[in-house]
Amino acid sequence: AMHKALVTFSSSFHSVLFARAKPAAFAVVTDLLAQAVGVQRLDLTDGKAANPIKLPFAALPNDVDDNGEWMVTRSDIFVNPGQSSQVSVLKIGATSLEHRRTWNPTPPADSGFGQGASSNQPPAYAKFVSPDRVLTVCSPGNMTLWDSSKGKAIYTLDIGINTLPALSPGRRHLAVIANDSVWVLDALTGRVLGKLPGEGGWNTELSFRPDGQQLAAMSHNRLIVWNL
C-alpha cells in the first residue's frame, strides 16, 4: 500500500514509526526532487494506508507517541550560520500535521553540560518518553529530557561520546552509557536505578528485549546480555 500511494521515482523510503498502543505505524518518505518529507498512516490490521501528509516545514520525523497522536521531528541537515538546530512537536490529524512547539535542544554554553555540542548540528536522537516529554541527544554526548509543551529542560546528563540511549518497552526505563559503564535510569526523572556489571565500551549499541526483561549491548564484535 505504501509503495502504490506514496513512493514515486523521485522519492525514497526512510523509516517506519510505530504507535505501539495501536496496530498502526507511520511510513516516512523523503522526496529529494521536491525537497519534501511525507508521512503516511498505515493500519497494520488490514494493511490499508491513508493518504500521505507532507510536513509543514523541513524536518525529519523521529518518533510518534504510543497512541499515534503526537509526532516529534528534528532538523536533519547542518543549518546555516546564525540558525539553530531544532526539535519540533506536531499534533497528528487525519489529513494534516499541526505544529505545536519548536525549540533548540542544545544545552546553553554556560550550563556546564554538553561541552562541545554545536547549536547548528542536528540532534542525533529525539524520542517520546510520554506525550509531553521528549528525550534528545546532541553530539558529542549530551542527553536532555524536555517538557515539550514548554520547550523547557527537566534534566540533562552528559553520556558517552557517540552513544545513544535505549528506551524500555513502555518507555519507563532508560539505558545509557556513561564513564564506560551501562546505567539504567528512571526515564521521567533521570534517577539512577542501577549500574550493570561489565564495561559499556565506546560507541555501543543498546537494545531492550521487547518484554523488557533483558538488555543487550554490542560493540567491537562483543555482545553482552543482562537479565534485568
N, CA, C and O of each residue as an XYZ file, in Angstrom:
912
protein
N       0.844     -1.204      0.000
C       0.000      0.000      0.000
C       0.877      1.251      0.000
O       0.592      2.207     -0.721
N       1.927      1.249      0.795
C       2.812      2.400      0.828
C       3.464      2.620     -0.533
O       3.592      3.755     -0.993
N       3.870      1.542     -1.162
C       4.562      1.662     -2.450
C       3.647      2.291     -3.499
O       4.090      3.139     -4.274
N       2.379      1.887     -3.532
C       1.470      2.398     -4.555
C       1.069      3.842     -4.297
O       0.903      4.615     -5.240
N       0.912      4.214     -3.030
C       0.309      5.506     -2.736
C       1.312      6.623     -2.498
O       0.968      7.796     -2.646
N       2.557      6.283     -2.127
C       3.453      7.346     -1.705
C       4.791      7.342     -2.432
O       5.248      8.399     -2.868
N       5.420      6.208     -2.572
C       6.768      6.173     -3.145
C       6.694      6.351     -4.660
O       5.983      5.614     -5.343
N       7.429      7.331     -5.181
C       7.483      7.579     -6.611
C       8.933      7.427     -7.073
O       9.818      7.113     -6.277
N       9.163      7.650     -8.354
C      10.519      7.501     -8.880
C      11.486      8.486     -8.247
O      12.694      8.246     -8.242
N      10.977      9.595     -7.710
C      11.860     10.627     -7.161
C      11.963     10.567     -5.639
O      12.695     11.365     -5.053
N      11.260      9.656     -4.985
C      11.254      9.621     -3.531
C      11.880      8.329     -3.025
O      12.034      7.361     -3.770
N      12.235      8.331     -1.750
C      12.860      7.159     -1.150
C      12.280      6.911      0.230
O      11.989      7.840      0.983
N      12.123      5.644      0.535
C      11.605      5.246      1.839
C      12.678      5.458      2.893
O      13.835      5.094      2.682
N      12.304      6.048      4.036
C      13.283      6.357      5.072
C      13.139      5.464      6.302
O      14.118      4.845      6.719
N      11.949      5.379      6.892
C      11.786      4.645      8.147
C      10.314      4.406      8.432
O       9.436      4.925      7.742
N      10.063      3.611      9.464
C       8.703      3.383      9.961
C       8.674      3.734     11.440
O       9.543      3.305     12.199
N       7.681      4.512     11.851
C       7.486      4.875     13.251
C       6.241      4.159     13.752
O       5.172      4.289     13.155
N       6.365      3.405     14.841
C       5.252      2.587     15.334
C       4.522      3.274     16.480
O       5.143      3.799     17.405
N       3.180      3.263     16.404
C       2.326      3.654     17.522
C       2.027      2.371     18.304
O       1.117      1.623     17.948
N       2.786      2.122     19.359
C       2.834      0.785     19.949
C       1.568      0.385     20.694
O       1.336     -0.805     20.907
N       0.746      1.348     21.093
C      -0.500      1.001     21.781
C      -1.615      0.658     20.804
O      -2.689      0.214     21.211
N      -1.362      0.864     19.520
C      -2.362      0.586     18.493
C      -1.694     -0.167     17.344
O      -0.482     -0.052     17.158
N      -2.463     -0.935     16.572
C      -1.882     -1.611     15.405
C      -1.720     -0.633     14.247
O      -2.339     -0.785     13.194
N      -0.874      0.378     14.463
C      -0.710      1.432     13.457
C       0.753      1.841     13.395
O       1.499      1.686     14.361
N       1.148      2.366     12.244
C       2.504      2.852     12.045
C       2.453      4.007     11.056
O       1.434      4.252     10.409
N       3.579      4.714     10.956
C       3.690      5.838     10.038
C       4.944      5.639      9.202
O       6.050      5.557      9.738
N       4.770      5.562      7.888
C       5.902      5.449      6.976
C       6.429      6.847      6.672
O       5.658      7.768      6.403
N       7.749      6.993      6.716
C       8.400      8.276      6.429
C       9.109      8.158      5.089
O       9.921      7.256      4.884
N       8.799      9.072      4.180
C       9.385      9.059      2.838
C       9.933     10.448      2.531
O       9.290     11.456      2.827
N      11.114     10.497      1.942
C      11.706     11.767      1.537
C      11.673     11.874      0.015
O      11.977     10.912     -0.690
N      11.305     13.044     -0.479
C      11.275     13.328     -1.908
C      12.376     14.324     -2.204
O      12.242     15.511     -1.908
N      13.459     13.849     -2.783
C      14.631     14.694     -2.994
C      14.373     15.796     -4.005
O      14.849     16.919     -3.835
N      13.619     15.488     -5.062
C      13.371     16.495     -6.093
C      12.502     17.625     -5.562
O      12.745     18.796     -5.853
N      11.493     17.268     -4.786
C      10.600     18.286     -4.230
C      11.122     18.864     -2.930
O      10.546     19.812     -2.398
N      12.221     18.297     -2.405
C      12.780     18.708     -1.121
C      11.702     18.694     -0.046
O      11.526     19.669      0.685
N      10.992     17.590      0.040
C       9.884     17.471      0.984
C       9.941     16.127      1.697
O      10.551     15.174      1.212
N       9.302     16.069      2.843
C       9.176     14.842      3.626
C       7.694     14.579      3.847
O       6.942     15.487      4.202
N       7.282     13.351      3.640
C       5.895     12.977      3.852
C       5.784     11.812      4.809
O       6.723     11.031      4.964
N       4.619     11.692      5.459
C       4.325     10.539      6.314
C       2.978      9.966      5.892
O       2.112     10.676      5.382
N       2.825      8.683      6.114
C       1.596      8.007      5.720
C       1.194      7.028      6.808
O       1.971      6.156      7.195
N      -0.036      7.184      7.301
C      -0.535      6.302      8.354
C      -0.849      4.928      7.765
O      -1.547      4.821      6.757
N      -0.331      3.886      8.401
C      -0.547      2.513      7.964
C      -1.324      1.760      9.030
O      -0.904      1.718     10.186
N      -2.444      1.170      8.661
C      -3.209      0.318      9.559
C      -2.637     -1.091      9.451
O      -2.741     -1.728      8.402
N      -2.038     -1.576     10.528
C      -1.358     -2.865     10.492
C      -2.320     -4.034     10.648
O      -1.906     -5.189     10.552
N      -3.601     -3.751     10.887
C      -4.594     -4.820     10.986
C      -5.064     -5.265      9.609
O      -5.107     -6.461      9.321
N      -5.418     -4.302      8.755
C      -5.948     -4.650      7.437
C      -5.003     -4.268      6.294
O      -5.312     -4.513      5.128
N      -3.852     -3.668      6.624
C      -2.890     -3.334      5.581
C      -3.239     -2.096      4.784
O      -2.582     -1.809      3.784
N      -4.257     -1.349      5.200
C      -4.650     -0.158      4.448
C      -3.783      1.035      4.840
O      -3.267      1.118      5.955
N      -3.641      1.948      3.896
C      -2.845      3.149      4.111
C      -3.675      4.384      3.808
O      -4.395      4.432      2.811
N      -3.568      5.390      4.681
C      -4.239      6.662      4.442
C      -3.448      7.470      3.429
O      -2.327      7.107      3.071
N      -4.034      8.560      2.972
C      -3.339      9.424      2.028
C      -2.114     10.046      2.691
O      -2.155     10.355      3.882
N      -1.030     10.236      1.950
C       0.185     10.815      2.540
C      -0.026     12.262      2.967
O      -0.831     12.993      2.390
N       0.732     12.657      4.007
C       0.682     14.011      4.545
C       2.085     14.602      4.484
O       3.039     13.971      4.939
N       2.223     15.790      3.935
C       3.518     16.458      3.911
C       3.742     17.225      5.211
O       2.812     17.801      5.774
N       4.997     17.225      5.680
C       5.338     18.029      6.839
C       5.251     19.510      6.487
O       5.565     19.897      5.361
N       4.822     20.351      7.448
C       4.668     21.778      7.147
C       5.989     22.526      7.036
O       5.997     23.692      6.641
N       7.123     21.877      7.378
C       8.427     22.523      7.272
C       9.470     21.424      7.104
O       9.179     20.240      7.275
N      10.685     21.835      6.767
C      11.753     20.867      6.516
C      12.233     20.263      7.826
O      12.808     20.960      8.663
N      11.999     18.974      8.004
C      12.417     18.264      9.208
C      12.278     16.774      8.954
O      11.674     16.359      7.966
N      12.840     15.969      9.851
C      12.757     14.522      9.725
C      12.003     13.953     10.925
O      12.445     14.127     12.061
N      10.875     13.276     10.698
C      10.153     12.651     11.816
C      11.026     11.589     12.489
O      11.656     10.773     11.817
N      11.054     11.612     13.823
C      11.885     10.680     14.582
C      11.076      9.700     15.415
O      11.540      8.594     15.692
N       9.856     10.094     15.823
C       9.093      9.214     16.711
C       7.642      9.678     16.747
O       7.338     10.839     16.472
N       6.748      8.743     17.094
C       5.371      9.064     17.442
C       5.106      8.479     18.823
O       5.735      7.499     19.222
N       4.167      9.089     19.552
C       3.849      8.552     20.871
C       3.073      7.253     20.709
O       2.651      6.914     19.603
N       2.881      6.522     21.807
C       2.308      5.184     21.730
C       0.898      5.167     21.160
O       0.488      4.170     20.565
N       0.143      6.258     21.332
C      -1.228      6.314     20.815
C      -1.311      6.877     19.401
O      -2.404      6.972     18.842
N      -0.181      7.251     18.816
C      -0.184      7.771     17.455
C      -0.839      9.125     17.317
O      -1.389      9.441     16.262
N      -0.790      9.953     18.391
C      -1.426     11.262     18.360
C      -0.436     12.410     18.217
O      -0.811     13.509     17.809
N       0.844     12.156     18.555
C       1.858     13.202     18.522
C       3.085     12.714     17.774
O       3.407     11.526     17.803
N       3.765     13.627     17.108
C       4.981     13.312     16.363
C       6.079     14.282     16.774
O       5.825     15.472     16.959
N       7.312     13.770     16.918
C       8.463     14.631     17.175
C       9.391     14.552     15.972
O       9.655     13.468     15.452
N       9.886     15.702     15.532
C      10.790     15.791     14.385
C      12.072     16.486     14.818
O      12.107     17.169     15.842
N      13.130     16.304     14.023
C      14.383     17.006     14.263
C      14.901     17.545     12.936
O      14.616     16.994     11.873
N      15.663     18.627     13.013
C      16.321     19.122     11.813
C      17.320     18.068     11.367
O      17.979     17.440     12.195
N      17.434     17.874     10.060
C      18.200     16.741      9.546
C      19.410     17.147      8.728
O      20.083     16.288      8.159
N      19.697     18.419      8.659
C      20.877     18.877      7.916
C      21.567     19.948      8.741
O      20.969     20.528      9.648
N      22.828     20.206      8.423
C      23.520     21.310      9.075
C      22.857     22.614      8.639
O      22.735     22.897      7.447
N      22.435     23.392      9.616
C      21.715     24.620      9.293
C      22.710     25.734      8.991
O      23.901     25.622      9.282
N      22.203     26.800      8.408
C      23.052     27.924      8.030
C      23.562     28.668      9.265
O      22.922     28.626     10.316
N      24.707     29.349      9.152
C      25.207     30.153     10.270
C      24.145     31.146     10.741
O      23.452     31.770      9.938
N      24.039     31.274     12.056
C      23.028     32.161     12.623
C      21.717     31.466     12.913
O      20.875     32.013     13.625
N      21.522     30.255     12.369
C      20.332     29.477     12.656
C      20.699     28.315     13.572
O      21.847     27.872     13.597
N      19.732     27.835     14.311
C      19.997     26.778     15.277
C      19.305     25.491     14.864
O      18.350     25.503     14.088
N      19.803     24.373     15.400
C      19.121     23.101     15.188
C      17.794     23.132     15.929
O      17.603     23.920     16.854
N      16.878     22.261     15.509
C      15.527     22.334     16.064
C      14.954     20.949     16.324
O      15.250     19.978     15.627
N      14.125     20.901     17.354
C      13.242     19.768     17.610
C      11.829     20.328     17.664
O      11.590     21.361     18.289
N      10.890     19.647     17.009
C       9.510     20.137     16.954
C       8.545     19.036     17.329
O       8.808     17.855     17.104
N       7.414     19.439     17.909
C       6.322     18.525     18.232
C       5.100     18.935     17.421
O       4.745     20.112     17.366
N       4.448     17.935     16.779
C       3.274     18.192     15.953
C       2.131     17.288     16.393
O       2.345     16.144     16.793
N       0.918     17.819     16.315
C      -0.294     17.037     16.566
C      -0.699     16.346     15.276
O      -0.818     16.989     14.233
N      -0.911     15.037     15.343
C      -1.238     14.256     14.152
C      -2.748     14.270     13.924
O      -3.510     13.767     14.750
N      -3.171     14.843     12.811
C      -4.572     14.843     12.439
C      -4.830     13.863     11.321
O      -3.911     13.197     10.846
N      -6.082     13.771     10.898
C      -6.445     12.826      9.837
C      -5.840     13.211      8.500
O      -5.489     12.346      7.697
N      -5.719     14.523      8.257
C      -5.231     14.972      6.954
C      -4.112     16.004      7.050
O      -3.664     16.524      6.028
N      -3.652     16.307      8.272
C      -2.620     17.330      8.417
C      -1.827     17.098      9.693
O      -2.240     16.348     10.577
N      -0.683     17.757      9.766
C       0.155     17.758     10.957
C       0.180     19.181     11.494
O       0.637     20.095     10.807
N      -0.300     19.377     12.703
C      -0.426     20.715     13.280
C       0.775     21.012     14.171
O       1.005     20.317     15.161
N       1.530     22.030     13.825
C       2.716     22.397     14.596
C       2.310     22.965     15.950
O       1.441     23.832     16.036
N       2.960     22.454     17.029
C       2.665     22.929     18.379
C       3.839     23.677     19.010
O       3.641     24.732     19.614
N       5.063     23.146     18.879
C       6.191     23.838     19.506
C       7.500     23.419     18.858
O       7.661     22.271     18.443
N       8.445     24.371     18.774
C       9.792     24.130     18.276
C      10.788     24.748     19.239
O      10.561     25.849     19.740
N      11.910     24.043     19.512
C      12.938     24.600     20.375
C      14.307     24.063     19.955
O      14.411     23.089     19.210
N      15.346     24.723     20.449
C      16.727     24.318     20.210
C      17.143     23.373     21.339
O      17.152     23.782     22.500
N      17.490     22.109     21.025
C      17.795     21.149     22.083
C      19.224     21.214     22.609
O      19.574     20.437     23.497
N      20.056     22.109     22.096
C      21.446     22.195     22.544
C      21.516     22.874     23.912
O      20.946     23.952     24.081
N      22.199     22.277     24.893
C      22.331     22.923     26.206
C      23.023     24.275     26.088
O      23.939     24.424     25.278
N      22.606     25.260     26.874
C      23.281     26.563     26.834
C      24.760     26.430     27.167
O      25.153     25.555     27.939
N      25.577     27.300     26.583
C      27.034     27.217     26.751
C      27.448     27.366     28.210
O      28.476     26.820     28.612
N      26.664     28.098     29.016
C      27.042     28.334     30.412
C      26.412     27.325     31.368
O      26.463     27.517     32.583
N      25.815     26.248     30.839
C      25.127     25.290     31.702
C      26.069     24.277     32.340
O      25.720     23.637     33.332
N      27.273     24.132     31.763
C      28.188     23.116     32.265
C      27.937     21.745     31.664
O      28.657     20.796     31.975
N      26.926     21.624     30.807
C      26.613     20.357     30.146
C      26.806     20.508     28.646
O      26.784     21.613     28.103
N      26.995     19.376     27.997
C      27.056     19.367     26.543
C      28.225     20.133     25.975
O      28.118     20.736     24.907
N      29.358     20.114     26.687
C      30.531     20.833     26.181
C      30.951     20.260     24.832
O      31.126     19.049     24.696
N      31.109     21.109     23.859
C      31.462     20.684     22.510
C      30.266     20.489     21.601
O      30.434     20.316     20.394
N      29.048     20.514     22.159
C      27.854     20.362     21.327
C      27.630     21.625     20.509
O      27.687     22.734     21.042
N      27.378     21.460     19.228
C      27.187     22.594     18.330
C      25.707     22.918     18.200
O      24.883     22.024     18.004
N      25.376     24.193     18.309
C      23.972     24.606     18.240
C      23.410     24.510     16.836
O      22.192     24.563     16.660
N      24.275     24.368     15.814
C      23.764     24.264     14.444
C      23.958     22.859     13.873
O      23.879     22.664     12.660
N      24.212     21.874     14.753
C      24.266     20.485     14.317
C      22.992     19.785     14.763
O      22.615     19.887     15.931
N      22.321     19.077     13.863
C      21.046     18.470     14.240
C      21.227     17.448     15.348
O      22.249     16.762     15.391
N      20.251     17.332     16.252
C      20.348     16.326     17.307
C      20.390     14.921     16.717
O      19.790     14.656     15.675
N      21.096     14.035     17.387
C      21.243     12.671     16.897
C      20.051     11.802     17.254
O      19.913     10.698     16.727
N      19.173     12.288     18.154
C      18.128     11.419     18.713
C      17.005     12.305     19.245
O      17.269     13.345     19.849
N      15.758     11.901     19.024
C      14.599     12.594     19.589
C      13.468     11.583     19.721
O      12.935     11.110     18.717
N      13.097     11.245     20.972
C      12.088     10.223     21.218
C      11.142     10.670     22.330
O      11.530     11.410     23.234
N       9.894     10.207     22.246
C       8.932     10.449     23.315
C       9.197      9.516     24.486
O       9.430      8.322     24.297
N       9.161     10.065     25.704
C       9.063      9.258     26.918
C       7.605      9.184     27.343
O       7.152      8.155     27.843
N       6.875     10.265     27.146
C       5.425     10.344     27.323
C       4.932     11.393     26.338
O       5.753     12.068     25.718
N       3.608     11.558     26.169
C       3.137     12.524     25.166
C       3.656     13.947     25.352
O       3.719     14.703     24.383
N       4.033     14.334     26.586
C       4.529     15.688     26.812
C       5.976     15.718     27.293
O       6.429     16.723     27.840
N       6.703     14.617     27.090
C       8.109     14.555     27.468
C       8.912     13.987     26.295
O       8.613     12.900     25.799
N       9.926     14.727     25.857
C      10.751     14.335     24.706
C      12.195     14.246     25.150
O      12.712     15.155     25.801
N      12.849     13.142     24.794
C      14.254     12.913     25.116
C      15.097     13.175     23.873
O      14.802     12.648     22.801
N      16.150     13.993     24.013
C      17.027     14.288     22.889
C      18.470     13.972     23.251
O      18.844     13.961     24.424
N      19.272     13.714     22.226
C      20.719     13.564     22.387
C      21.388     14.479     21.376
O      21.092     14.417     20.183
N      22.294     15.333     21.856
C      23.086     16.197     20.989
C      24.533     15.736     21.039
O      25.084     15.507     22.116
N      25.146     15.601     19.864
C      26.544     15.175     19.793
C      27.445     16.262     20.376
O      27.138     17.447     20.244
N      28.555     15.878     21.020
C      29.100     14.520     21.050
C      28.520     13.610     22.117
O      28.683     12.393     22.020
N      27.826     14.161     23.166
C      27.315     13.248     24.172
C      26.505     13.916     25.262
O      26.852     13.802     26.438
N      25.425     14.616     24.903
C      24.552     15.200     25.914
C      23.128     14.716     25.713
O      22.616     14.725     24.594
N      22.484     14.291     26.802
C      21.098     13.817     26.760
C      20.244     14.714     27.650
O      20.620     15.018     28.782
N      19.090     15.135     27.131
C      18.208     16.030     27.877
C      16.768     15.568     27.728
O      16.335     15.199     26.636
N      16.023     15.590     28.841
C      14.579     15.362     28.792
C      13.886     16.712     28.851
O      14.207     17.557     29.686
N      12.920     16.901     27.941
C      12.236     18.187     27.799
C      10.757     18.070     28.115
O      10.118     17.056     27.830
N      10.224     19.133     28.712
C       8.775     19.340     28.760
C       8.414     19.932     27.402
O       8.670     21.107     27.142
N       7.814     19.108     26.534
C       7.600     19.550     25.155
C       6.498     20.594     25.035
O       6.410     21.269     24.010
N       5.653     20.745     26.057
C       4.617     21.782     25.993
C       5.208     23.169     26.217
O       4.610     24.174     25.834
N       6.402     23.220     26.848
C       7.041     24.500     27.154
C       8.411     24.649     26.499
O       8.967     25.747     26.475
N       8.969     23.542     25.961
C      10.332     23.591     25.450
C      11.337     23.830     26.559
O      12.356     24.485     26.339
N      11.064     23.303     27.765
C      11.887     23.541     28.949
C      12.551     22.242     29.391
O      11.905     21.195     29.438
N      13.843     22.311     29.716
C      14.581     21.130     30.140
C      14.159     20.701     31.540
O      14.022     21.535     32.436
N      13.950     19.381     31.728
C      13.632     18.813     33.033
C      14.898     18.290     33.699
O      15.126     18.540     34.883
N      15.710     17.574     32.956
C      17.043     17.204     33.424
C      17.950     17.045     32.216
O      17.484     16.811     31.101
N      19.250     17.175     32.447
C      20.235     17.000     31.382
C      21.440     16.268     31.938
O      21.878     16.542     33.056
N      21.981     15.334     31.157
C      23.098     14.496     31.576
C      24.086     14.370     30.432
O      23.697     14.326     29.265
N      25.362     14.312     30.769
C      26.371     14.002     29.770
C      26.574     12.490     29.741
O      26.790     11.867     30.781
N      26.504     11.906     28.547
C      26.634     10.464     28.375
C      27.841     10.174     27.493
O      28.563     11.091     27.100
N      28.059      8.894     27.180
C      29.218      8.507     26.390
C      29.226      9.167     25.019
O      28.178      9.350     24.401
N      30.410      9.519     24.553
C      30.557     10.158     23.244
C      30.085      9.207     22.147
O      30.448      8.031     22.118
N      29.270      9.747     21.252
C      28.757      8.998     20.100
C      27.959      7.759     20.509
O      27.958      6.756     19.796
N      27.281      7.830     21.654
C      26.392      6.740     22.062
C      24.960      7.257     22.135
O      24.729      8.455     22.295
N      24.008      6.346     22.016
C      22.596      6.686     22.093
C      21.948      5.859     23.186
O      22.346      4.714     23.399
N      20.954      6.408     23.892
C      20.259      5.647     24.924
C      19.284      4.648     24.305
O      19.031      4.675     23.100
N      18.747      3.777     25.136
C      17.692      2.850     24.720
C      16.539      2.987     25.692
O      16.735      2.955     26.907
N      15.328      3.140     25.156
C      14.117      3.205     25.973
C      13.515      1.816     26.096
O      13.470      1.060     25.125
N      13.054      1.486     27.296
C      12.432      0.187     27.513
C      11.023      0.174     26.929
O      10.452      1.239     26.694
N      10.446     -1.011     26.688
C       9.040     -1.083     26.309
C       8.187     -0.406     27.395
O       8.386     -0.648     28.586
N       7.257      0.425     26.983
C       6.500      1.216     27.947
C       7.173      2.527     28.276
O       6.560      3.396     28.896
N       8.440      2.692     27.869
C       9.191      3.948     27.981
C       9.373      4.393     29.432
O       9.504      5.591     29.685
N       9.384      3.483     30.374
C       9.578      3.830     31.781
C      11.047      3.911     32.158
O      11.428      4.734     32.990
N      11.874      3.069     31.558
C      13.280      2.981     31.925
C      14.169      3.346     30.746
O      13.762      3.278     29.586
N      15.386      3.733     31.078
C      16.325      4.238     30.094
C      17.684      3.612     30.373
O      18.165      3.642     31.506
N      18.301      3.049     29.346
C      19.662      2.530     29.465
C      20.607      3.486     28.754
O      20.379      3.852     27.601
N      21.681      3.893     29.453
C      22.636      4.835     28.879
C      24.051      4.359     29.192
O      24.265      3.562     30.105
N      25.007      4.856     28.423
C      26.423      4.592     28.664
C      27.063      5.886     29.155
O      26.932      6.934     28.523
N      27.758      5.798     30.292
C      28.495      6.933     30.838
C      29.671      6.394     31.636
O      29.539      5.415     32.370
N      30.813      7.037     31.489
C      32.024      6.606     32.204
C      32.330      5.137     31.949
O      32.712      4.407     32.863
N      32.157      4.706     30.691
C      32.455      3.333     30.273
C      31.637      2.283     31.034
O      32.069      1.140     31.178
N      30.471      2.673     31.513
C      29.575      1.733     32.193
C      28.167      1.904     31.651
O      27.833      2.945     31.086
N      27.347      0.883     31.822
C      25.944      0.928     31.408
C      25.087      1.147     32.642
O      25.207      0.420     33.628
N      24.228      2.142     32.585
C      23.376      2.522     33.702
C      21.916      2.419     33.282
O      21.586      2.643     32.117
N      21.043      2.080     34.223
C      19.603      2.087     33.996
C      18.999      3.208     34.837
O      19.233      3.295     36.042
N      18.211      4.072     34.172
C      17.642      5.253     34.813
C      16.122      5.216     34.756
O      15.534      4.536     33.915
N      15.500      5.954     35.659
C      14.079      6.280     35.532
C      13.965      7.332     34.442
O      14.538      8.414     34.570
N      13.241      7.039     33.379
C      13.243      7.915     32.207
C      12.636      9.281     32.495
O      13.073     10.271     31.907
N      11.651      9.370     33.374
C      10.970     10.639     33.626
C      11.725     11.545     34.589
O      11.536     12.762     34.565
N      12.581     10.969     35.440
C      13.268     11.780     36.446
C      14.774     11.804     36.270
O      15.433     12.699     36.799
N      15.352     10.835     35.534
C      16.789     10.728     35.424
C      17.439     10.057     36.614
O      18.665      9.961     36.666
N      16.648      9.587     37.580
C      17.203      8.936     38.773
C      17.870      7.619     38.403
O      17.316      6.829     37.638
N      19.066      7.384     38.949
C      19.803      6.157     38.658
C      19.168      4.997     39.410
O      19.003      5.053     40.629
N      18.813      3.947     38.679
C      18.232      2.754     39.282
C      19.259      1.650     39.468
O      19.100      0.801     40.345
N      20.308      1.649     38.661
C      21.318      0.615     38.820
C      22.423      0.745     37.794
O      22.239      1.321     36.722
N      23.573      0.198     38.146
C      24.708      0.108     37.246
C      24.916     -1.360     36.892
O      24.958     -2.208     37.783
N      25.045     -1.669     35.612
C      25.173     -3.052     35.178
C      26.636     -3.475     35.177
O      27.509     -2.670     34.852
N      26.917     -4.721     35.533
C      28.309     -5.181     35.570
C      28.907     -5.265     34.172
O      28.199     -5.474     33.187
N      30.226     -5.096     34.106
C      30.904     -5.144     32.816
C      31.067     -3.757     32.236
O      30.365     -2.827     32.633
N      31.986     -3.614     31.303
C      32.255     -2.331     30.686
C      31.316     -2.082     29.522
O      31.027     -2.980     28.731
N      30.841     -0.835     29.431
C      29.960     -0.484     28.327
C      30.696     -0.307     27.021
O      30.154     -0.569     25.947
N      31.943      0.141     27.118
C      32.724      0.338     25.902
C      32.365      1.640     25.202
O      31.609      2.460     25.723
N      32.921      1.809     24.014
C      32.737      3.037     23.239
C      31.880      2.742     22.011
O      32.036      1.714     21.352
N      30.982      3.662     21.729
C      30.138      3.535     20.534
C      29.311      2.246     20.567
O      29.218      1.523     19.575
N      28.725      1.985     21.711
C      27.970      0.750     21.930
C      26.509      0.919     21.562
O      25.906      1.953     21.850
N      25.944     -0.090     20.930
C      24.517     -0.132     20.635
C      23.793     -0.830     21.786
O      24.210     -1.903     22.222
N      22.709     -0.225     22.280
C      21.913     -0.785     23.365
C      20.511     -1.102     22.865
O      19.963     -0.375     22.036
N      19.929     -2.195     23.372
C      18.570     -2.545     22.976
C      17.914     -3.393     24.060
O      18.481     -4.387     24.515
N      16.696     -2.982     24.472
C      15.904     -3.786     25.395
C      15.206     -4.911     24.634
O      14.822     -4.744     23.477
N      15.048     -6.041     25.286
C      14.203     -7.090     24.733
C      12.753     -6.598     24.755
O      12.398     -5.820     25.640
N      11.906     -7.023     23.817
C      10.546     -6.494     23.745
C       9.728     -6.639     25.025
O       8.808     -5.853     25.252
N      10.045     -7.640     25.880
C       9.311     -7.761     27.143
C       9.995     -6.998     28.278
O       9.510     -7.019     29.409
N      11.113     -6.326     27.997
C      11.784     -5.510     28.995
C      12.596     -6.274     30.015
O      13.126     -5.663     30.943
N      12.719     -7.582     29.883
C      13.389     -8.384     30.898
C      14.903     -8.474     30.703
O      15.624     -8.849     31.627
N      15.382     -8.137     29.517
C      16.809     -8.199     29.246
C      17.254     -6.951     28.482
O      16.454     -6.276     27.835
N      18.559     -6.669     28.579
C      19.169     -5.578     27.829
C      20.401     -6.130     27.123
O      21.194     -6.860     27.718
N      20.553     -5.781     25.864
C      21.717     -6.210     25.085
C      22.578     -5.007     24.741
O      22.072     -3.910     24.503
N      23.898     -5.231     24.720
C      24.849     -4.202     24.304
C      25.872     -4.846     23.385
O      26.357     -5.944     23.656
N      26.201     -4.153     22.290
C      27.176     -4.698     21.358
C      28.142     -3.606     20.930
O      27.732     -2.506     20.560
N      29.434     -3.925     20.986
C      30.457     -3.019     20.478
C      31.722     -3.814     20.222
O      32.049     -4.742     20.960
N      32.433     -3.435     19.157
C      33.722     -4.056     18.837
C      33.620     -5.577     18.812
O      34.438     -6.273     19.415
N      32.615     -6.085     18.114
C      32.434     -7.536     17.944
C      32.203     -8.279     19.260
O      32.505     -9.466     19.377
N      31.670     -7.570     20.235
C      31.362     -8.209     21.516
C      29.900     -7.952     21.868
O      29.414     -6.825     21.768
N      29.215     -8.999     22.277
C      27.805     -8.894     22.681
C      27.687     -9.253     24.161
O      28.206    -10.275     24.611
N      26.991     -8.385     24.912
C      26.697     -8.640     26.319
C      25.190     -8.577     26.493
O      24.545     -7.669     25.968
N      24.617     -9.531     27.225
C      23.193     -9.528     27.539
C      23.027     -9.637     29.038
O      23.598    -10.526     29.668
N      22.241     -8.731     29.617
C      21.963     -8.744     31.046
C      20.513     -9.160     31.298
O      19.611     -8.756     30.563
N      20.294     -9.961     32.328
C      18.953    -10.169     32.878
C      18.682     -9.032     33.854
O      19.417     -8.858     34.826
N      17.653     -8.273     33.605
C      17.399     -7.074     34.394
C      16.591     -7.346     35.655
O      16.304     -6.423     36.416
